[in-house]
Amino acid sequence: MQRWKQYGSMAAVFSAFLAVGYWGFTATGGAVPWAKRASQTLQRGVQDGGGSLVNLGRGIIVAGPIRKGGLMVEFGGIVLAFALLGLGLYVYVDRYGGFGDDERPTR
C-alpha cells in the first residue's frame, strides 16, 4: 500500500471519529453532566471503598459502578467483541501474511 493512501486513510478515520465524538459531546450537553456524574461516581467509590485492587479469590474484578449498575452483560459483550476482534486479526495476519499488497518478506 502506498504511503499517501495509508496517511490519507488514517486522516479520514481520525476525522470521522473526531466528528462523531464532537457530535456526541454536544448532544449530551458537553462536559458538565459528565463531570457531575464522574464526581458522584468517585465520591460513591470512596464511600464504598476498601479492599485490595487485586484479589484473585473474588473472581473477575469489575468496577463497582459497572457491577452495581447492572451493566455486566454490556461489559461482557464489549470484552467479548474485543477478544473476537483480536483473534480475527491474529488469524487474518497468520493466514494471509499481513495487511499490505506490496510488502517485502522480513529477513
N, C-alpha and C positions, 0 to 999 in steps of 0.2 A: 504494500500500500504506500502511496506517495505521501511524503511528509505534509504537504499542504492539505491533503484530504484528511489526514489524522487531526491536524490542528483545527481545521475547519469544522470537522465533526465534533470535536471536543468543545469548541466555542459554541456551536449550536446547542449541544446538550446542556452546557453550563448556562447559557442564556435562557433556555426553556425552563430549567429548574429554578433559576433566579426569578423569572416572571411568575411561575406558579407559586413560589414562596412568597413573593411580594403580594400576589393576589390573596393568598391565604392569610397573610398578616393583616392586610387591610379589611378583609371580610370578617375577621374575628374581633375587630376593634383595636388592633395594634397591641402594643406591649403591656398596657395597663392591666387588662384582665389576666394575662398570663403571669405577670408579676404578682398579682394578688393571689392567684392560685398557687404559685410556687412558694410564696411566703407562708401560706396556710399549710401547705404540704410539709415544708421544712419544720414549722412550729409543731405540727402534729407528730412528725417523726421524732423531734426532740422530746416531746411529752411521752410518747410511747416507748421511746428509745431503750437502749440497754441491750446486752447480749453481744456476742462477738460477731464480726462480719462474716467470718468463715467458720462454720460448724458443720462438718460433714455428717454428723449424727442426725441432723434435722432434715436431710434430703436436699432438694433443689432450693437454692436461696433466691428468693424473688423479693423485690422491694415491697414494703408494706402497702403503699397506696395501690399498687397493681393487684396484690393478693387480696386486700380487704375491699377493693372497689369492684370485685367480680370480673376482672379483666384477664383472668388466667387463660381462657380459651383464645382470646385475641393475641396474648403474649406468646402462647404456644404456637399459634398459627404463623406469627412473624418469625419465630425461631425456626420452625419447620420450613418456611419459604426460603430463608437464608441458607439453611442446610442443603435444601434441594438445589438451589442456585449454585452453591459451591460445588456440590457433587456433579451437577450438569456441566459446569465449566471444566472441572477436572477430567471428566470423561471426554468432552469435546476436544480439549487440547491433547489428551493422550491418543485419541483416535485419529485426529486429523493433523496433528503435529504443529499446531499453532493457529494464530489468527490471520496472518498475512499471506498474500499470494506470492510475493517476491522475496520471502525470507531465505537467507542462506543458512545451511545447517551449521550448528556450532561445532567447534573443533575441540 
